[in-house]
Amino acid sequence: MATTNLTLSVPVELRKKMEQFPEINWSALMRRLLESQVQRLALKEQLIKQLDSEREFDKEALRIGDEIKQRAWEKLKKEGW
């Protein structure tokens, strides 16, 4: 897997606090956090596209339902209702 470097700027106070935990691989932690966030955003995008698709389906179903009701009403009117 090819990699690239990313430089982050953090406030001095945060860096000092991070240094209190030398056992933490901050680079690996940030990489996992970034991967997780990207996966969540990709899933969110996929769900939004699916919802948009379902909305279009719902609109079409409602249009067809309205058309059927209109035809039924016209038929009933012709029959004297």
C-alpha positions as CSV (number, residue, x, y, z in Angstrom):
1,M,0.0,0.0,0.0
2,A,1.4,3.3,-1.0
3,T,1.4,6.0,1.6
4,T,1.9,9.8,1.8
5,N,2.7,12.1,4.6
6,L,0.2,14.5,6.2
7,T,1.3,17.2,8.5
8,L,-1.0,18.3,11.4
9,S,-0.7,21.4,13.4
10,V,-1.7,21.2,17.0
11,P,-1.6,23.8,19.8
12,V,1.5,23.7,22.0
13,E,-0.5,22.8,25.0
14,L,-2.0,19.8,23.3
15,R,1.4,18.6,22.1
16,K,2.6,18.8,25.7
17,K,-0.3,16.7,26.9
18,M,0.3,14.2,24.1
19,E,4.0,13.9,25.2
20,Q,2.7,12.6,28.6
21,F,1.7,9.4,26.8
22,P,4.7,8.3,24.9
23,E,3.3,4.8,24.6
24,I,0.7,6.1,22.2
25,N,1.6,5.9,18.5
26,W,-0.1,9.2,17.6
27,S,0.5,8.7,13.9
28,A,-1.2,5.3,13.9
29,L,-4.1,6.6,16.0
30,M,-4.7,9.6,13.6
31,R,-4.5,7.2,10.7
32,R,-7.2,5.0,12.2
33,L,-9.4,8.0,13.1
34,L,-9.1,9.4,9.5
35,E,-9.9,6.0,8.0
36,S,-13.0,5.7,10.3
37,Q,-14.2,9.1,9.4
38,V,-13.8,8.6,5.7
39,Q,-15.7,5.3,5.9
40,R,-18.5,7.0,7.8
41,L,-18.7,9.8,5.3
42,A,-18.7,7.3,2.4
43,L,-21.5,5.4,4.1
44,K,-23.5,8.6,4.7
45,E,-23.1,9.6,1.0
46,Q,-24.3,6.1,-0.1
47,L,-27.3,6.3,2.2
48,I,-28.2,9.8,1.0
49,K,-28.1,8.5,-2.7
50,Q,-30.3,5.6,-1.7
51,L,-32.8,7.9,0.0
52,D,-32.9,10.1,-3.0
53,S,-33.6,7.1,-5.2
54,E,-36.4,6.0,-2.9
55,R,-37.9,9.4,-2.9
56,E,-38.1,9.3,-6.7
57,F,-39.7,5.9,-6.5
58,D,-42.2,7.2,-3.9
59,K,-43.1,10.2,-6.2
60,E,-43.7,7.9,-9.1
61,A,-45.8,5.5,-7.0
62,L,-47.9,8.4,-5.8
63,R,-48.3,9.8,-9.3
64,I,-49.5,6.4,-10.5
65,G,-51.8,6.0,-7.6
66,D,-53.3,9.5,-8.3
67,E,-53.8,8.5,-11.9
68,I,-55.6,5.3,-11.0
69,K,-57.8,7.1,-8.6
70,Q,-58.7,9.7,-11.2
71,R,-59.5,7.0,-13.8
72,A,-61.7,5.2,-11.2
73,W,-63.5,8.4,-10.3
74,E,-64.1,9.2,-14.0
75,K,-65.5,5.6,-14.5
76,L,-67.8,6.0,-11.5
77,K,-69.1,9.4,-12.8
78,K,-69.9,7.8,-16.1
79,E,-71.9,5.1,-14.2
80,G,-73.9,7.8,-12.5
81,W,-72.3,8.0,-9.1
